[in-house]
Amino acid sequence: MFEKLYDEQETINVRFVGFTTEHVRYDFGIVHTNMFFGKPLVICMQTGRSTLLDLNDINNYDYLKNVFNINSIKEAEDLALFFEETIPFVPTVEQYD
């Protein structure tokens, strides 16, 4: 038995972006939705790893290294630069009133 917490349907905006840095290729799907406190869902198409990202998360290099299994701070910095340009600032919204 389970208690359904939510069951929402919406038309969403999805962006697929592939790019390379000096040493690494990345392919991401970025899902913009009204769910998840306004944070976009970012999915690495190569590994299947995903996370919700906002500006605080983007600037946390250790977090990016961990969630996307990145080996170096330099790679995390490159990825943060990409996300800063790609993911618009959206104020965090209260989802659970």
C-alpha positions in Angstrom: 0.0 0.0 0.0 1.2 3.5 -0.7 0.0 7.0 -0.4 0.3 9.1 -3.6 2.0 12.4 -2.9 1.6 13.9 -6.3 0.8 13.0 -9.9 1.4 16.0 -12.1 1.4 16.3 -15.9 2.8 19.4 -17.7 4.3 20.4 -21.0 7.9 21.0 -20.4 10.9 22.5 -22.1 13.8 20.2 -22.7 17.2 21.2 -24.1 19.8 18.8 -25.3 23.4 20.2 -25.4 26.7 18.5 -26.3 30.0 20.2 -26.0 33.7 19.5 -25.3 36.3 21.1 -23.1 40.0 20.7 -23.4 39.9 17.0 -22.3 36.2 15.9 -21.9 33.0 15.6 -23.9 29.7 16.2 -22.3 26.1 15.5 -23.4 23.3 16.8 -21.2 19.6 17.0 -21.2 18.2 20.0 -19.3 14.6 19.7 -18.2 12.9 22.9 -17.2 9.7 22.3 -15.2 7.5 23.9 -12.6 8.3 21.0 -10.2 11.4 20.7 -8.0 11.4 24.2 -6.5 12.1 25.8 -9.9 15.4 24.0 -10.3 16.1 22.4 -13.7 16.7 18.7 -13.8 20.1 18.1 -15.5 20.8 14.6 -16.9 24.2 13.5 -18.1 23.3 11.5 -21.2 26.5 9.5 -21.1 26.3 8.2 -17.5 22.6 8.7 -16.7 23.6 10.7 -13.6 21.1 13.5 -12.8 20.6 16.3 -10.4 18.6 19.4 -9.7 20.7 22.5 -10.2 20.5 26.1 -9.0 23.1 28.8 -8.8 24.4 27.6 -5.4 24.8 24.0 -6.7 26.6 25.3 -9.9 29.2 27.1 -7.9 29.9 24.2 -5.6 32.7 22.4 -7.4 32.8 19.5 -5.0 29.1 18.9 -5.5 29.5 18.9 -9.3 32.5 16.5 -9.1 30.5 14.1 -7.0 27.2 14.2 -8.8 28.7 13.9 -12.3 31.7 11.7 -11.3 34.3 14.3 -12.4 37.9 13.7 -11.6 39.3 17.3 -11.3 38.5 20.7 -10.0 39.4 22.1 -13.4 36.7 19.9 -15.1 34.2 21.0 -12.4 35.1 24.7 -13.1 34.6 24.2 -16.8 31.3 22.5 -16.2 30.2 25.3 -13.8 31.0 27.9 -16.5 28.8 26.0 -19.0 25.9 25.7 -16.5 26.2 29.4 -15.6 25.6 30.3 -19.2 23.0 27.7 -19.9 20.8 27.5 -16.8 18.9 30.7 -16.2 18.6 32.1 -12.7 15.3 31.2 -11.2 14.4 32.1 -7.7 13.7 29.1 -5.6 10.0 28.7 -5.1 8.2 27.1 -2.2 6.8 23.8 -3.4 5.3 22.3 -0.3 3.0 24.8 1.5 
